[in-house]
C-alpha cells in the first residue's frame, strides 16, 4: 500500500465518461443518475480480467452497489488494491459470513424509541432520514438497511421523530444521518432543519454526509447558503485515504467552511486502505490543510461481509502512537470502537500513565521519556459550588459506582434497558393520544 497517488487520469480518458460535458459532470443530479451499478459500467472504467469480471458478477447481488462517476474516476484502473477502488467495488470476500458477523452490530434498534431515531446517549439522538447514499461503501455498518429500496423517510416517520425530540427536553444535539441526508434536495433538507431549529432545547444540529468525498458536486453555493441559515451547524464527513483529497473535494469543503459550517472527519480503519501510520499521518495533515478537523477513526464494525476490512486493535493503537506527538495535536483523531450490543463509542488509547502513588504519578511521553508529576497534598474533592453540583451530587460514568451501594453490571444494564422501555412507552402513549 502506498500513499502516493497514481498519475491522474483525465475523465476524458475513461470510455464511459469521454463524451460527458463539463456541465453534466459538475451537476450532482447527473452524478446520482449515472452511478455505476453494473459489471458493464465497471468494465468501462476499470481494466478487469476474466476472473475479476466473474467475481464482480458473483457479488453484485448480495449488497447494494453504486459508485458515482466522480469517485470511480479516482480509481486506479489496473490495481485491484487501489484504496479508492476497494471502498467502492465489491469483493467476493463480502460473501463470506464469519461467526462474529452481525446484522446490527452496534444495536441501533435497541435504543430506538420510534422509527429511524436512536436515542443512546442522554443529550443527543441519531435521526436517519433516508436509506439512500450516492455511493455504497463496502465497509458500511448500516448495510442491513442502507440501499434496500433507496427510499427516504416518510412524512409520518419524520413527524414522529421530530415530535419525540420536541417532547424530550434533554435532547440538545441532533445528528441527521442515513444513508446520506444530502441525497435530499435543498428544499427537503431545509424542511427538516427548519423544524429542528424551531425546537428551543435543540442547540446543535449535525449532518453526517460523505458527499464532500464521493460527490463533491453536491456541495453547491446554493446548498451552503441555505445551511448557513441554521447555525450552529456541524457536518461530519468520511475521508479514509489521502487520494480522496482532490481539488474537487477540497473546493467542496472550502465552500462549507466559508459558510461557517464546522467540518469534522470520521475515518474507518480499513485493512489494506489506511492501516498504515504513514498513510494516516498524510491523511490527517491533508484534512487540516483543507479545514476539516480529524475527529474519530473507527475500528471497523462487525457488520456482515466486512471481515476482510477489519484490523487488529493493536494496529489502531499503533497508529495513534504514530500520530500523538508526531503531528499537530488537533490533527490527532480519537481511536474509537463502537461497542457491540449498543455499548456506544469507546475511546481506545495507549497508556501514558505508568504508575501512581500517594500524591505522585509517573508518566511517559510519545518518545518514551518518563517523568513524574507531584499532586498537591491538600486537594479535597467535592469543593465545587456550582448550582448543578448542588442539585446533583451523583458522579457520572464509572466514578458514579462509588456513589451507589454495591451495584453490579447487571444492575447497570437493567437500568439502561428500563430507560429504553420507558422511552418507547412514552412515545407509544403520545402517538395514541394524537391519533385520538
C-alpha positions as CSV (number, residue, x, y, z in Angstrom):
1,X,0.0,0.0,0.0
2,X,1.2,3.5,-0.8
3,X,0.1,7.0,0.0
4,X,1.4,8.2,-3.4
5,X,-1.5,8.5,-5.9
6,X,-1.1,7.1,-9.4
7,X,-0.8,9.5,-12.3
8,X,-4.2,11.3,-12.6
9,X,-6.5,10.2,-15.4
10,X,-8.5,12.8,-17.1
11,X,-12.1,11.7,-17.2
12,X,-12.0,12.2,-20.9
13,X,-9.6,9.2,-21.0
14,X,-12.2,7.0,-19.4
15,X,-14.5,5.5,-22.1
16,X,-17.7,5.7,-20.1
17,X,-17.2,9.4,-19.4
18,X,-15.4,10.6,-22.6
19,X,-18.4,12.3,-24.1
20,X,-19.8,13.9,-20.9
21,X,-19.8,17.7,-20.9
22,X,-18.4,19.7,-18.1
23,X,-21.9,21.0,-17.3
24,X,-23.2,17.5,-16.9
25,X,-20.2,16.3,-14.9
26,X,-20.4,19.1,-12.4
27,X,-24.2,18.6,-11.8
28,X,-24.7,16.3,-8.8
29,X,-28.0,15.2,-10.2
30,X,-26.2,13.8,-13.2
31,X,-23.7,12.1,-10.9
32,X,-26.5,10.4,-9.0
33,X,-28.4,9.4,-12.1
34,X,-25.3,7.8,-13.7
35,X,-23.9,5.9,-10.8
36,X,-22.0,2.7,-11.7
37,X,-24.2,-0.3,-10.7
38,X,-23.4,-3.0,-13.3
39,X,-20.5,-5.1,-14.5
40,X,-20.7,-3.5,-17.9
41,X,-20.3,0.0,-16.4
42,X,-17.3,-1.0,-14.3
43,X,-15.7,-2.6,-17.3
44,X,-15.7,0.8,-19.0
45,X,-13.8,2.4,-16.1
46,X,-11.5,-0.4,-14.8
47,X,-9.3,-2.9,-16.6
48,X,-10.9,-6.2,-15.4
49,X,-9.6,-9.7,-16.0
50,X,-12.0,-12.5,-16.8
51,X,-11.6,-13.7,-13.2
52,X,-12.3,-10.2,-11.9
53,X,-15.5,-9.9,-14.0
54,X,-16.7,-13.3,-12.7
55,X,-16.0,-12.1,-9.1
56,X,-17.9,-8.9,-9.7
57,X,-20.9,-10.7,-11.2
58,X,-21.0,-13.1,-8.2
59,X,-21.0,-10.3,-5.6
60,X,-23.3,-7.7,-7.2
61,X,-26.5,-9.3,-5.9
62,X,-25.5,-9.6,-2.2
63,X,-25.4,-5.9,-1.1
64,X,-26.4,-2.7,-2.9
65,X,-23.6,-1.4,-5.3
66,X,-23.5,2.1,-6.6
67,X,-20.5,4.4,-7.3
68,X,-20.6,7.9,-8.5
69,X,-18.8,8.6,-11.8
70,X,-16.6,11.2,-9.9
71,X,-15.5,8.7,-7.3
72,X,-15.0,6.0,-10.0
73,X,-12.7,8.4,-11.9
74,X,-10.3,8.4,-8.9
75,X,-9.8,4.6,-9.1
76,X,-6.6,3.1,-10.4
77,X,-7.9,1.0,-13.4
78,X,-5.1,-1.6,-13.1
79,X,-4.8,-2.1,-9.4
80,X,-7.4,-4.1,-7.5
81,X,-5.7,-3.0,-4.3
82,X,-6.3,0.7,-5.1
83,X,-7.6,2.2,-1.8
84,X,-10.3,4.1,-3.6
85,X,-11.4,1.1,-5.7
86,X,-11.5,-1.2,-2.6
87,X,-14.1,1.1,-1.0
88,X,-16.5,1.1,-3.9
89,X,-16.1,-2.1,-5.9
90,X,-17.5,-5.2,-4.2
91,X,-15.3,-8.2,-3.5
92,X,-16.1,-11.9,-3.2
93,X,-14.9,-11.6,0.5
94,X,-18.3,-9.9,1.2
95,X,-20.0,-13.3,0.5
96,X,-18.1,-15.0,3.4
97,X,-20.1,-14.9,6.7
98,X,-18.0,-15.2,9.8
99,X,-19.2,-16.3,13.2
100,X,-18.8,-12.8,14.7
101,X,-20.7,-11.0,11.8
102,X,-23.9,-9.3,12.9
103,X,-26.9,-7.7,11.2
104,X,-27.0,-4.8,13.6
105,X,-23.5,-4.9,15.2
106,X,-23.9,-1.7,17.3
107,X,-27.6,-2.4,18.2
108,X,-29.0,0.9,17.0
109,X,-32.5,-0.6,17.0
110,X,-32.2,-1.4,20.7
111,X,-32.3,2.4,21.6
112,X,-34.9,3.3,19.0
113,X,-38.0,4.8,20.7
114,X,-39.6,5.5,17.3
115,X,-38.8,4.6,13.7
116,X,-35.5,5.9,12.3
117,X,-34.5,7.5,15.6
118,X,-31.8,6.2,18.0
119,X,-31.6,7.8,21.5
120,X,-28.5,6.1,23.0
121,X,-26.7,9.0,24.8
122,X,-28.5,11.2,27.2
123,X,-28.5,14.5,25.3
124,X,-28.4,13.6,21.7
125,X,-30.2,11.5,19.1
126,X,-29.4,9.9,15.7
127,X,-32.0,10.7,13.1
128,X,-31.9,8.6,9.9
129,X,-33.8,10.4,7.2
130,X,-33.0,8.2,4.2
131,X,-31.5,4.8,3.4
132,X,-30.1,6.1,0.1
133,X,-26.4,7.0,-0.5
134,X,-24.7,8.5,-3.5
135,X,-22.2,5.6,-3.1
136,X,-22.4,2.4,-1.1
137,X,-19.2,1.9,0.8
138,X,-18.2,-1.7,1.0
139,X,-17.5,-1.4,4.8
140,X,-20.8,0.2,5.7
141,X,-22.0,-0.6,9.2
142,X,-25.6,0.1,8.2
143,X,-25.6,-2.1,5.1
144,X,-28.6,-4.1,6.6
145,X,-30.8,-1.1,5.8
146,X,-28.9,1.2,3.5
147,X,-29.7,0.9,-0.2
148,X,-32.5,-1.6,0.2
149,X,-35.1,0.4,-1.7
150,X,-33.2,3.7,-1.8
151,X,-36.2,5.3,-0.1
152,X,-36.4,8.4,2.0
153,X,-38.2,8.5,5.4
154,X,-41.9,9.1,5.0
155,X,-43.6,12.2,6.3
156,X,-45.2,10.2,9.1
157,X,-41.8,8.8,10.2
158,X,-40.2,12.3,10.2
159,X,-43.1,13.8,12.0
160,X,-42.9,11.1,14.8
161,X,-39.2,11.6,15.2
162,X,-39.4,15.3,15.4
163,X,-42.3,15.1,17.9
164,X,-40.2,12.8,20.0
165,X,-37.4,15.4,20.0
166,X,-39.8,18.1,20.9
167,X,-41.2,16.1,23.9
168,X,-37.8,15.2,25.3
169,X,-36.2,18.3,26.5
170,X,-32.9,16.6,27.4
171,X,-32.1,16.3,23.7
172,X,-29.8,19.2,22.8
173,X,-28.0,17.7,19.8
174,X,-29.5,16.0,16.7
175,X,-27.4,14.2,14.2
176,X,-29.1,13.9,10.8
177,X,-27.8,10.8,9.0
178,X,-28.8,8.0,6.8
179,X,-27.9,6.8,4.2
180,X,-26.8,10.2,3.2
181,X,-29.1,13.1,4.0
182,X,-27.7,15.2,1.2
183,X,-29.3,13.0,-1.4
184,X,-32.3,15.0,-0.5
185,X,-33.0,18.2,-2.4
186,X,-32.1,21.6,-0.7
187,X,-35.8,22.1,-0.1
188,X,-36.2,18.7,1.7
189,X,-33.0,19.2,3.8
190,X,-34.2,22.7,4.8
191,X,-37.6,21.4,5.7
192,X,-36.0,19.1,8.4
193,X,-33.5,21.8,9.5
194,X,-36.2,24.4,9.9
195,X,-38.4,22.2,12.1
196,X,-35.4,21.1,14.3
197,X,-34.1,24.7,14.7
198,X,-37.6,25.8,15.9
199,X,-37.2,23.5,18.9
200,X,-35.8,25.6,21.8
201,X,-33.8,22.9,23.5
202,X,-32.1,21.7,20.3
203,X,-28.8,23.6,20.5
204,X,-26.7,21.8,17.9
205,X,-27.6,20.2,14.6
206,X,-25.1,17.9,12.9
207,X,-25.2,16.4,9.4
208,X,-23.4,13.1,8.6
209,X,-22.6,13.1,4.9
210,X,-19.9,11.5,2.6
211,X,-20.9,13.8,-0.3
212,X,-17.8,16.0,0.0
213,X,-15.7,12.9,-0.6
214,X,-17.7,10.9,-3.2
215,X,-19.8,13.5,-4.9
216,X,-18.4,17.0,-4.1
217,X,-20.6,18.4,-6.9
218,X,-23.4,18.2,-4.4
219,X,-21.9,20.9,-2.2
220,X,-23.3,23.8,-4.3
221,X,-23.2,27.5,-3.3
222,X,-27.0,27.3,-3.0
223,X,-26.8,24.4,-0.5
224,X,-24.1,26.3,1.6
225,X,-26.2,29.5,1.6
226,X,-29.2,27.5,2.8
227,X,-27.2,25.7,5.5
228,X,-25.7,29.0,6.7
229,X,-29.2,30.0,8.0
230,X,-29.3,27.2,10.6
231,X,-26.2,27.7,12.7
232,X,-24.8,26.3,14.9
233,X,-24.4,23.6,12.3
234,X,-21.8,20.9,12.0
235,X,-21.0,18.5,9.2
236,X,-19.0,15.3,9.7
237,X,-17.7,13.5,6.6
238,X,-15.6,10.4,5.9
239,X,-12.2,10.7,4.1
240,X,-10.4,7.4,4.5
241,X,-7.3,7.9,2.3
242,X,-5.2,10.9,1.1
243,X,-6.2,10.1,-2.5
244,X,-9.7,11.2,-1.7
245,X,-8.4,14.8,-1.1
246,X,-8.7,16.2,-4.6
247,X,-9.1,19.7,-5.9
248,X,-12.9,19.0,-6.2
249,X,-13.3,17.7,-2.6
250,X,-11.1,20.5,-1.3
251,X,-13.3,23.1,-3.1
252,X,-16.4,21.4,-1.6
253,X,-15.0,21.6,1.9
254,X,-13.9,25.2,1.3
255,X,-17.5,26.2,0.4
256,X,-18.8,24.6,3.5
257,X,-16.1,26.2,5.8
258,X,-16.6,29.6,4.2
259,X,-20.3,29.3,5.1
260,X,-19.3,28.8,8.7
261,X,-20.0,25.1,8.8
262,X,-17.8,23.3,11.3
263,X,-16.3,20.3,9.5
264,X,-15.1,17.1,11.1
265,X,-13.9,13.8,9.7
266,X,-14.7,10.3,10.9
267,X,-12.5,7.7,9.2
268,X,-12.9,4.0,9.4
269,X,-9.7,1.9,10.0
270,X,-9.6,-0.4,7.0
271,X,-7.1,-3.2,6.2
272,X,-5.2,-2.5,3.0
273,X,-6.5,1.0,2.8
274,X,-5.4,3.1,5.7
275,X,-3.9,0.7,8.3
276,X,-0.6,2.4,7.9
277,X,0.9,5.1,10.1
278,X,2.3,7.0,7.1
279,X,-1.0,6.9,5.2
280,X,-2.9,8.1,8.3
281,X,-0.5,10.9,9.0
282,X,-0.7,12.1,5.4
283,X,-4.5,11.9,5.6
284,X,-4.9,13.9,8.8
285,X,-2.4,16.6,7.7
286,X,-4.2,16.9,4.4
287,X,-7.6,17.2,6.3
288,X,-6.3,20.0,8.5
289,X,-5.0,21.8,5.4
290,X,-8.4,21.8,3.8
291,X,-10.0,22.9,7.1
292,X,-11.5,19.6,8.2
293,X,-10.9,18.5,11.8
294,X,-9.9,14.9,12.2
295,X,-12.4,13.7,14.8
296,X,-12.5,9.9,15.0
297,X,-11.1,6.9,13.4
298,X,-13.3,3.8,14.0
299,X,-12.4,0.2,14.3
300,X,-14.4,-1.5,11.5
301,X,-17.7,-2.8,13.0
302,X,-18.7,-6.4,12.9
303,X,-21.2,-5.9,10.0
304,X,-22.0,-8.7,7.7
305,X,-19.4,-9.3,5.0
306,X,-16.8,-6.8,6.3
307,X,-14.3,-9.2,8.0
308,X,-11.7,-8.6,5.2
309,X,-11.6,-4.9,6.2
310,X,-11.0,-5.4,9.9
311,X,-7.6,-4.9,11.6
312,X,-6.3,-5.8,15.0
313,X,-6.9,-3.3,17.8
314,X,-3.2,-3.3,18.3
315,X,-2.8,-1.7,14.8
316,X,-5.3,1.0,15.8
317,X,-3.3,1.8,18.9
318,X,0.0,1.7,16.9
319,X,-1.4,4.3,14.5
320,X,-2.5,6.6,17.4
321,X,1.1,6.3,18.9
322,X,2.5,7.3,15.5
323,X,0.3,10.5,15.4
324,X,0.4,11.8,19.0
325,X,3.4,14.0,19.4
326,X,4.4,13.5,15.8
327,X,1.9,15.9,14.3
328,X,-0.3,18.8,15.4
329,X,-2.4,17.9,18.5
330,X,-5.7,18.9,17.0
331,X,-4.9,16.8,13.9
332,X,-4.9,13.6,16.0
333,X,-8.3,11.8,15.8
334,X,-9.6,9.7,18.7
335,X,-9.5,5.9,18.1
336,X,-13.0,4.5,18.7
337,X,-14.5,1.1,19.0
338,X,-18.3,1.2,18.8
339,X,-19.1,-1.5,21.4
340,X,-21.1,-4.5,20.2
341,X,-24.7,-4.7,21.6
342,X,-25.2,-1.0,22.0
343,X,-22.5,0.0,24.4
344,X,-21.7,3.1,22.4
345,X,-18.4,4.6,21.4
346,X,-15.4,3.6,23.5
347,X,-12.1,5.5,23.1
348,X,-9.2,3.2,22.9
349,X,-5.9,4.9,23.8
350,X,-2.4,3.8,24.7
351,X,-1.5,4.2,28.3
352,X,0.7,7.2,29.0
353,X,0.1,6.9,32.8
354,X,2.7,4.3,34.1
355,X,2.2,4.3,37.8
356,X,0.5,6.0,40.7
357,X,1.5,6.5,44.3
358,X,0.3,8.9,47.1
359,X,0.4,12.4,45.6
360,X,2.5,11.3,42.6
361,X,2.1,9.9,39.1
362,X,4.6,8.6,36.7
363,X,4.1,9.2,33.0
364,X,5.7,8.7,29.7
365,X,5.6,10.9,26.6
366,X,5.3,10.0,22.9
367,X,9.1,9.4,22.8
368,X,9.2,7.2,25.8
369,X,10.6,9.8,28.1
370,X,9.5,9.2,31.7
371,X,8.6,11.9,34.1
372,X,6.9,12.5,37.5
373,X,4.1,14.8,38.4
374,X,3.6,15.7,42.0
375,X,0.0,16.3,43.1
376,X,-1.0,18.8,45.8
377,X,-1.3,17.2,49.2
378,X,-4.1,19.4,50.4
379,X,-6.5,19.0,47.5
380,X,-10.1,18.0,48.6
381,X,-12.6,16.6,46.0
382,X,-16.1,17.9,46.0
383,X,-15.5,21.6,46.6
384,X,-17.3,22.8,43.5
385,X,-20.1,25.3,44.4
386,X,-21.9,25.5,41.0
387,X,-25.7,25.1,41.0
388,X,-25.6,21.9,39.0
389,X,-23.3,20.1,41.6
390,X,-25.5,21.4,44.4
391,X,-28.6,19.8,42.8
392,X,-26.9,16.6,41.6
393,X,-24.2,15.0,43.7
394,X,-24.1,11.8,41.7
395,X,-20.8,11.4,39.8
396,X,-21.1,10.4,36.1
397,X,-19.5,7.4,34.3
398,X,-17.5,4.7,36.1
399,X,-16.9,7.1,39.0
400,X,-20.6,7.0,39.8
401,X,-20.2,3.5,41.1
402,X,-18.6,5.0,44.2
403,X,-21.9,6.7,45.0
404,X,-24.2,3.7,44.6
405,X,-24.4,0.8,47.2
406,X,-22.9,-2.4,45.6
407,X,-24.2,-2.1,42.0
408,X,-23.4,-4.9,39.6
409,X,-23.0,-4.8,35.9
410,X,-26.4,-6.5,35.6
411,X,-28.0,-3.7,37.7
412,X,-26.5,-1.0,35.4
413,X,-27.6,-2.9,32.2
414,X,-31.1,-3.4,33.6
415,X,-31.4,0.3,34.4
416,X,-30.3,1.2,30.9
417,X,-32.8,-1.2,29.3
418,X,-35.6,0.1,31.5
419,X,-34.9,3.6,30.3
420,X,-35.2,2.3,26.7
421,X,-38.6,0.7,27.5
422,X,-39.8,3.9,29.2
423,X,-38.9,6.0,26.2
424,X,-40.8,3.6,23.8
425,X,-43.8,3.5,26.1
426,X,-43.9,7.3,26.3
427,X,-43.7,7.5,22.5
428,X,-46.4,4.9,22.0
429,X,-48.7,6.7,24.5
430,X,-48.1,10.0,22.8
431,X,-49.0,8.6,19.4
432,X,-52.1,7.1,20.8
433,X,-53.2,10.5,22.1
434,X,-52.5,12.2,18.8
435,X,-54.4,9.5,16.9
436,X,-57.4,10.1,19.2
